[in-house]
Amino acid sequence: MANRWGRNAPYGGAGGGGSGYMGSGVVGVGFYMGGPTPNDRRPYNAAPVAKPFYGGYREDNYNRRSDRRDDFRGGKRGQPKGRSPEKRYHDTPPSQRKDHRAFGKRQSSFTRYEVKIPKGLFNVSSSSLPDLRHRYPHLNISGDFYECTSLWVESFPMHEPFQLGSGTDYHVFHRDVDPPTPLDSALLNPPDADYSYSARVMLMACPQLGELYKNTCRMADDANGAGKVLPDKSIHFLVGGRAKSETMALGGPWSPSLDGPDPQGDPRTLIKTAIRTFKGLTGLDLSSCTEWVRFMELKYYRMPDTKAPAFTEAEEEREITSERPEVVVFFIPNAAHLIPSEEQWAKTKEYYNSILQKQLTVEKVEEDSMMEQQDGDTSVADVSVEEPEESSARSDMEPTHYSKLDVNTLKVSDLRNELAARKLDTKGLKVNLVARLQSALDEEKKADAPEDIKIDEEIKAEQTPNKISSPSATQSKDDSKDLSEKDRRRLERLYRLGDKPAIVIHPNKSAKGGRFDCHRVSLFSLLDYHTEDQKEHNFEVSLFAEQFHEMLQRDAAFTIFKAIHDAPEKEIKPEQDGKLENGLDSDEPDSKRRRNDSQNGHCDEQDEIKVRRLRRTVNPALLFAFTYFDMSRAGYIREHDLCEILHLLGLRYSRTQMRKLVARVATRRDHVSYHNLTDSDIVEGDERDVVSMNLSVKEDIEVTRMLALGNRALFDMTVPQTPAR
């Protein structure tokens, strides 16, 4: 393209100095340069022409606007007329195309890269108000909050992380479905309720590890890779509230008489509070749970003459009379043992199915009685002309003139009074009464009309047969039939249970003034909170979701760190005369090298049998850890982003140390393609040629403990604390 040498040339020919766009017989900017020689013209052949070092060249027809525009934009001019065009793509045999791939091999599509890096260290045991504002800028913090203690840092250190895959699940019934045994609301309203200490229960639902990895990770043997969800969408929690937008953790205040006298010194006291309040709200007894994780602790400072959320009374708020601190402790119980067996689940489904059949029978009986009543009212209205019955309407009043009545705005009592005044039947529904009164008013209008109009109307009436019909009764029957079908489907939906065993939850519809309900919400939805959420209950649940999310991020980051630490360092192979040790040319493109290898391999197939290798995921835990950060499923994480994530573990690594460590697994483009670490080639027919997952990875606990110390192990040999649960 000519313009590349027309501007900023090193020198401008014989005139020297300056540069610019030149042409034949055209004065340049700062000097004069003669017309181009015949050798300067670009020939239209396959061999490129070396670009002149002086000023540049231009065609004779360069003054055309289209050519100047194409040259300036860097575009290429097409072939001249009269010459054959270049060979098109589909004229080339498939085996000779550069981008030809074997049949069945999936072509990688462009995916948007999305990796979110947290704003602070993972292992932060205590956070104040400024800390929360910095870490969670969209979180609406309560006005009385002053400190958050992350107890999960001590309960689950990095060398002994939180274990997912418990296989716990639960089914939340609608609040209109009555439980087998009535819920005891007295558990929620003890007379000595003390808000100085409160307990919250976050019951978690998570599939087993195999199902969790299958739903969230793209395995090597998964050719499609569709239908994968984010890990946060596979983890659910049971929360309460009047709607899904108004979430609250299940729990309540401490009671000295029911739970114990010492909530600060005896950890069992608040566990009893959690068991009591959770049972009163859901009907589920958690007293058999042996593992209760103290996850986090929130501290409030209440001021007098203010209001705070209430859990026992019907009101949403309570009055604060004196200033005092309040502590709220969040628990995560392990309720996996409460999952019923297949036989127990079959009995549970049979029980609720019997309740459903009873409800449907009651609905059918009520429908039949209603239809009989409507039929009786219609028959009475039909024979009332011959056999009038007594009516409670007033018959002694004078009928109102038809010009002053509007039958559509009258009440039922007024309709019956007008009918009784006209000595008409007052039985039936409002629709029948309106039609009856309207016909009477029409007769009165006819009586006041002139004689000729009256005669014409009488003739029309004689020609038209008089049909006695009751469309209102038929319409009411159809409406009742549709309504019954709708109610039947609703009842079937309320009492329907899945095939997979789960814990049954019945919300206490009398709690919170009759407005309480339970919901099964994913961790992803709990993290999707808004600044407009003003209530303290929402703040607590949102902060819990952020803390739980950070714990999973820390565990995933440490899993990645251990894998990179154990990865071998890259081997730099020496070159000999432009060739590697294996005799291959280092300057040869990879595509050509693979094509030559395939041709050579085709020749060698006659001598030896070709070994087929299969790609399998051998480390699903590491794949899940990378997937937790790679939200867009791009298949890689940038080297810089991965270094930043690993720095948040608090290992006290220097920047040079971390770069050198991550460089072990980085590629030429400074990307870490994590499938190279999680997947491996397995020979077909090998004993490992089975689509299976090694879910349990044995590790040396002492080595893992030293890795968790990082650079602190060089100077401070303090052993991490034992997990406190």
Residue pairs with C-beta under 8 A, 6 or more apart in sequence:
1 71
1 74
1 75
1 76
2 56
2 57
2 58
2 59
2 62
2 71
3 21
3 56
3 71
3 72
4 51
4 56
5 51
5 52
5 53
5 55
5 56
5 57
6 19
6 20
6 21
6 22
6 55
6 56
6 58
7 19
7 20
7 21
8 19
9 19
9 53
9 54
9 55
9 56
10 53
10 54
11 17
11 54
12 18
12 19
12 28
12 30
12 31
12 33
12 54
12 55
13 31
13 33
13 34
13 54
13 55
14 31
14 32
14 33
14 34
15 28
15 30
15 31
15 32
15 33
16 31
17 30
17 31
18 28
18 29
18 30
18 31
19 28
19 29
19 30
19 55
20 28
20 29
20 30
21 28
21 56
21 58
22 28
22 33
22 55
22 56
22 58
23 35
23 58
23 62
23 63
24 34
24 35
24 36
24 58
24 60
25 34
25 35
28 55
33 54
33 55
36 57
36 58
40 52
40 57
41 57
41 59
42 49
42 57
42 59
43 49
44 79
44 80
44 83
59 67
61 67
62 68
62 71
67 77
69 75
70 76
70 77
79 85
79 86
89 97
94 100
98 591
101 107
106 223
108 635
111 632
111 633
111 634
111 635
112 632
112 634
113 632
113 634
113 638
114 630
114 631
114 632
114 634
115 629
115 630
115 631
115 632
115 637
115 638
115 641
116 629
116 631
117 641
117 644
117 645
117 648
118 135
118 550
118 553
118 645
118 648
119 134
119 135
120 131
120 134
120 135
120 648
121 648
121 649
121 650
122 550
122 551
122 553
122 554
122 557
122 648
122 649
122 650
123 153
123 158
123 554
123 649
123 650
124 131
124 150
124 153
125 149
125 150
125 153
125 154
126 147
126 148
126 149
126 150
127 135
127 147
127 148
127 150
128 146
128 147
128 148
129 141
129 145
129 146
132 139
132 141
132 145
132 148
132 543
133 141
135 546
136 542
136 543
136 546
138 529
138 530
138 531
139 529
139 531
139 539
139 542
139 543
139 546
140 531
140 532
140 533
140 534
140 538
140 539
141 539
142 300
142 536
142 539
144 300
144 301
144 302
144 303
144 306
144 308
144 326
144 536
145 298
145 299
145 300
145 539
146 299
146 300
146 301
147 298
147 299
148 296
148 297
148 298
148 299
148 543
148 547
149 296
149 297
149 298
149 299
150 296
150 547
151 294
151 295
151 296
151 297
151 724
152 162
152 293
152 295
152 296
152 547
152 548
152 551
154 721
154 723
154 724
155 293
155 294
155 295
155 723
155 724
155 725
156 162
156 293
156 551
156 555
156 723
157 708
157 720
157 721
157 723
158 554
158 555
158 558
158 649
158 708
158 720
159 701
159 704
159 705
159 707
159 708
159 720
160 723
161 554
161 555
161 558
162 551
162 552
162 555
164 206
164 209
164 212
164 235
164 552
165 206
165 207
165 208
165 209
165 210
165 212
165 695
166 204
166 206
166 208
166 334
166 336
167 206
167 207
167 208
167 336
167 339
168 203
168 204
168 205
168 206
168 334
168 335
168 336
168 338
168 339
168 503
169 205
169 207
169 339
169 500
169 501
169 502
169 503
170 203
170 205
170 238
170 502
170 503
170 504
170 505
170 520
171 497
171 498
171 502
171 503
171 504
171 505
172 238
172 505
172 507
172 518
172 519
172 520
173 179
173 494
173 504
173 505
173 506
173 507
174 494
175 507
175 509
175 516
175 517
176 494
176 509
177 494
177 495
177 506
178 506
179 283
179 506
180 351
181 283
183 280
183 283
183 506
183 508
183 510
184 279
184 280
185 280
185 508
185 510
185 511
186 280
187 276
187 277
187 279
187 280
188 252
188 277
188 280
188 281
188 311
188 312
188 508
188 511
189 312
189 313
190 255
190 257
190 258
190 312
191 257
192 255
192 256
192 257
193 252
193 253
193 254
193 255
193 312
194 253
194 254
194 255
194 256
195 253
195 254
195 308
195 318
195 326
196 254
196 263
196 324
196 325
196 326
196 327
197 253
197 254
197 263
197 264
197 269
197 270
197 273
197 326
197 327
197 329
198 251
198 252
198 253
198 254
198 273
198 311
198 326
198 327
198 328
198 329
199 251
199 252
199 254
199 270
199 271
199 273
199 274
199 277
199 328
199 329
199 331
200 249
200 250
200 251
200 274
200 328
200 329
200 330
200 331
200 540
200 544
201 249
201 250
201 251
201 274
201 277
201 278
201 286
201 331
201 333
202 237
202 238
202 239
202 249
202 250
202 295
202 330
202 331
202 332
202 544
203 237
203 238
203 250
203 278
203 332
203 333
203 335
204 235
204 236
204 237
204 332
205 235
205 236
205 237
205 238
205 520
206 212
206 234
206 235
206 236
207 215
207 234
209 620
209 693
209 695
210 693
210 695
212 231
212 234
212 624
213 219
213 620
213 623
213 624
213 693
213 695
215 228
215 229
215 234
216 228
216 229
216 230
216 231
216 234
216 624
216 627
217 228
217 617
217 620
217 623
217 624
217 627
218 225
218 228
218 623
218 627
218 633
219 617
219 620
219 623
220 615
220 616
220 617
220 675
220 678
220 679
221 614
221 615
221 616
221 617
221 691
225 633
228 633
230 524
230 631
231 552
231 624
231 627
231 628
232 522
232 523
232 524
232 527
232 549
233 522
233 523
233 524
234 522
235 522
235 523
236 520
236 521
236 522
236 523
237 520
237 521
237 522
237 523
237 526
237 545
238 250
238 282
238 505
238 518
238 519
238 520
239 247
239 248
239 249
239 250
239 518
239 519
239 521
239 526
239 541
240 247
240 248
240 249
240 250
240 281
240 507
240 516
240 517
240 518
240 519
241 247
241 248
241 516
241 517
241 519
241 537
242 512
242 515
242 516
242 517
243 517
244 519
244 521
244 525
245 533
246 535
246 537
246 538
247 519
247 521
247 526
247 537
247 538
247 541
248 537
248 538
248 540
248 541
249 330
249 537
249 540
249 541
249 544
250 277
250 278
250 281
250 282
250 518
251 273
251 274
251 277
251 278
251 311
252 273
252 276
252 277
252 280
252 281
252 311
252 312
253 273
253 311
253 312
254 263
254 269
254 270
254 273
255 273
255 276
258 272
258 276
259 269
259 270
259 272
259 273
259 276
260 266
260 268
260 269
260 272
261 269
262 269
263 269
263 270
263 273
267 294
270 329
270 331
271 292
271 331
274 286
274 292
274 331
274 333
275 285
275 286
275 287
277 311
278 284
278 286
279 285
279 286
280 508
280 511
281 507
281 508
281 511
281 516
281 518
282 505
282 506
282 507
282 508
282 518
283 505
283 506
283 508
284 338
284 503
284 504
284 505
286 333
286 335
286 338
288 337
288 338
289 333
289 334
289 335
289 337
289 338
290 334
291 333
291 334
291 725
292 331
292 332
292 333
292 334
292 725
293 331
293 332
293 333
293 334
293 725
294 329
294 330
294 331
294 724
294 725
295 330
295 331
295 332
295 544
295 547
295 548
296 329
296 330
296 543
296 544
296 547
297 327
297 328
297 329
297 330
298 327
298 328
298 330
298 540
298 543
299 325
299 326
299 327
299 328
300 308
300 325
300 326
300 327
300 328
301 323
301 324
301 325
301 326
302 308
302 320
302 323
302 324
302 325
302 326
303 320
303 323
304 320
304 321
304 322
304 323
305 320
305 321
306 320
307 317
307 318
307 319
307 320
308 317
308 318
308 320
308 326
308 536
309 316
309 317
309 318
309 535
309 536
309 537
310 316
310 317
310 318
314 512
314 513
314 514
315 513
316 512
328 540
330 540
330 544
335 503
338 503
339 501
339 502
339 503
340 348
340 501
340 502
340 503
341 501
342 501
344 501
345 497
345 501
345 502
348 497
348 504
349 497
352 495
352 497
353 495
355 495
356 491
356 492
356 495
359 491
359 495
360 488
360 491
363 484
363 487
363 488
363 491
364 484
367 480
367 484
370 480
371 477
371 480
374 429
374 473
374 476
374 477
374 480
375 473
377 427
377 428
377 429
377 432
377 473
378 428
378 432
378 470
378 473
380 389
380 425
380 427
380 428
381 425
381 427
381 428
381 432
381 436
381 470
382 468
382 470
384 425
384 427
385 425
388 425
389 425
389 427
391 416
391 420
391 425
391 426
391 427
392 416
392 426
393 413
393 416
393 417
393 419
393 420
393 426
394 417
394 420
394 421
395 420
395 421
395 423
397 417
397 420
397 421
398 421
399 418
399 421
399 422
400 418
400 421
402 441
402 444
402 445
405 418
405 437
405 441
407 415
407 434
407 437
407 438
407 441
408 434
410 418
410 434
410 437
412 430
412 433
415 426
415 430
415 433
415 434
415 437
416 426
416 433
418 437
419 425
419 426
419 433
419 436
419 437
419 440
420 426
422 437
422 440
424 436
424 437
424 440
425 436
426 433
428 436
429 472
429 476
431 472
431 475
432 470
432 472
435 472
446 454
446 457
449 457
505 518
507 516
507 517
507 518
508 516
509 516
509 517
510 516
523 545
523 548
523 549
526 541
526 542
526 544
526 545
527 542
527 545
527 546
527 549
529 538
529 542
529 545
533 539
533 542
552 628
553 628
553 629
554 648
554 649
555 625
556 624
556 625
556 626
556 628
556 629
557 625
557 629
557 645
557 646
557 648
557 649
558 649
558 708
559 621
559 622
559 625
560 622
560 625
560 626
560 642
560 645
560 646
561 646
561 649
561 651
561 707
562 699
562 704
562 707
563 619
563 622
563 677
564 646
564 661
564 662
564 664
564 665
565 661
565 707
567 664
567 665
567 677
568 664
569 664
570 663
570 664
573 580
573 581
574 581
575 586
578 585
578 586
578 587
579 585
579 586
580 586
584 593
585 593
601 610
611 683
611 684
612 683
612 684
613 681
613 682
613 683
613 684
614 681
614 682
614 683
614 684
614 689
615 679
615 680
615 681
615 682
616 679
616 680
616 681
616 682
616 688
616 689
616 691
617 623
617 678
617 679
617 693
618 678
618 679
618 680
618 694
619 677
619 678
619 694
619 697
620 678
620 693
620 694
620 695
621 695
621 697
622 674
622 677
622 678
623 674
623 675
623 678
626 637
626 674
626 678
627 633
629 637
629 645
630 636
630 637
630 674
635 673
635 674
635 675
636 667
636 671
636 672
636 673
636 674
637 645
637 671
637 672
637 674
638 670
638 671
638 672
639 659
639 662
639 663
639 666
639 670
639 671
639 672
640 670
642 662
642 672
643 655
643 658
643 659
643 662
646 653
646 658
646 661
646 662
647 653
647 658
649 710
650 710
651 708
651 709
651 710
651 711
651 712
652 710
652 711
652 712
653 661
653 710
653 711
654 711
657 711
662 672
665 672
665 676
665 677
666 672
667 673
682 688
682 689
683 689
705 719
705 720
706 713
708 720
709 716
709 718
709 720
712 718
